[in-house]
Amino acid sequence: MTRSLKKGPYVDERLLSKILGKKPLETGVIKTWSRACVICPEMVGFTFGVHNGKIHIEVLVEEDMVGHRLGEFSPTRKFVVHGGKMQKEIEQKKKQSEIDAAKSAKASVTAKPAAKKK
């Protein structure tokens, strides 16, 4: 459910006091644990360190983010790749093909200048 219109959006007062009268470029990262705070137009341009439960993730507020909550831009879960033995084999083949491509490119670069010298 959304917040009542007569109450208005929830904006953390302490967070507003930290940015009041300051310029976005002069201030560094503003750390906050208030993930439920709604981004207001006064916050545009500032960088916030939003806590995700473990670390503070830097979020640069842009105009498109106004109306969203700070927590939406600081994910709390880390995706772990699925797959076991087959996934490892696929990744090894991909890595080996990249290495082979890099070797062939390096060999072709070193072979061309030698041909020009003759």
C-alpha positions in Angstrom: 0.0 0.0 0.0 1.1 3.5 -0.7 1.4 6.3 1.9 -1.6 8.5 2.4 -1.7 11.6 0.2 -2.5 13.9 3.1 0.7 12.7 4.8 2.9 13.2 1.8 6.0 11.1 0.9 8.4 10.0 3.6 11.6 11.9 3.5 14.1 11.5 6.3 14.5 14.9 8.0 18.1 14.1 9.0 19.0 13.4 5.4 17.4 16.6 4.2 19.4 18.6 6.9 22.6 17.1 5.6 22.0 18.4 2.0 20.3 21.6 2.9 22.4 24.6 1.6 25.2 22.5 0.2 26.3 22.0 -3.4 26.3 18.5 -4.9 29.8 18.7 -6.3 31.4 19.9 -3.0 29.9 17.2 -0.7 31.2 13.7 -0.8 29.3 10.6 -0.2 26.5 11.0 2.3 26.0 7.7 4.2 22.5 6.7 5.2 20.7 3.7 6.5 17.3 5.2 5.5 16.4 2.9 2.6 12.7 3.8 2.9 13.4 7.5 2.2 11.7 8.8 -0.9 14.0 10.7 -3.3 12.9 14.3 -3.6 14.0 16.9 -6.2 16.4 18.6 -3.7 18.5 15.4 -3.7 19.3 15.4 -7.4 23.0 15.5 -8.0 24.1 14.3 -4.6 25.8 10.9 -4.0 24.4 8.8 -1.2 25.9 5.7 0.4 22.9 3.5 0.9 23.4 0.7 3.3 22.4 -2.8 2.0 22.8 -4.7 5.2 26.6 -5.2 4.8 28.2 -2.2 3.0 27.2 1.2 1.8 26.6 1.3 -2.0 27.1 4.6 -3.7 24.0 5.9 -5.5 24.2 9.1 -7.7 20.7 10.6 -7.7 19.5 11.7 -11.1 16.2 13.3 -12.2 14.7 10.0 -13.3 15.0 8.7 -9.7 12.7 11.3 -8.1 9.7 9.6 -6.4 11.5 6.3 -6.0 13.0 5.1 -2.7 16.8 5.0 -2.0 16.6 1.3 -1.2 15.6 0.4 -4.7 19.1 1.3 -6.0 21.0 -0.6 -3.4 20.3 -4.4 -3.9 20.5 -6.5 -0.7 21.1 -9.8 -2.4 24.0 -11.0 -4.5 23.3 -13.3 -7.4 25.4 -16.5 -7.4 25.8 -18.2 -10.8 23.8 -21.4 -11.2 25.2 -24.5 -12.6 27.8 -27.0 -11.5 30.2 -29.1 -13.6 28.7 -28.2 -17.0 28.8 -24.5 -16.2 32.5 -24.8 -15.3 33.3 -26.5 -18.6 31.5 -23.9 -20.6 33.3 -21.1 -18.8 36.7 -22.8 -19.3 36.1 -23.3 -23.0 35.1 -19.6 -23.3 38.2 -18.5 -21.4 40.4 -20.7 -23.6 38.9 -19.3 -26.8 39.6 -15.8 -25.6 43.2 -16.7 -24.8 43.6 -18.3 -28.2 42.1 -15.2 -30.0 44.5 -12.9 -28.0 47.5 -15.1 -29.0 46.6 -15.1 -32.7 46.0 -11.3 -32.7 49.4 -10.8 -31.0 51.1 -13.2 -33.5 49.6 -11.4 -36.5 50.7 -8.0 -35.1 54.3 -9.1 -34.6 54.4 -10.8 -38.0 53.2 -7.8 -40.0 56.0 -5.4 -39.1 58.6 -8.0 -40.0 57.1 -8.3 -43.5 57.2 -4.5 -44.0 61.0 -4.3 -43.2 62.0 -6.4 -46.2 
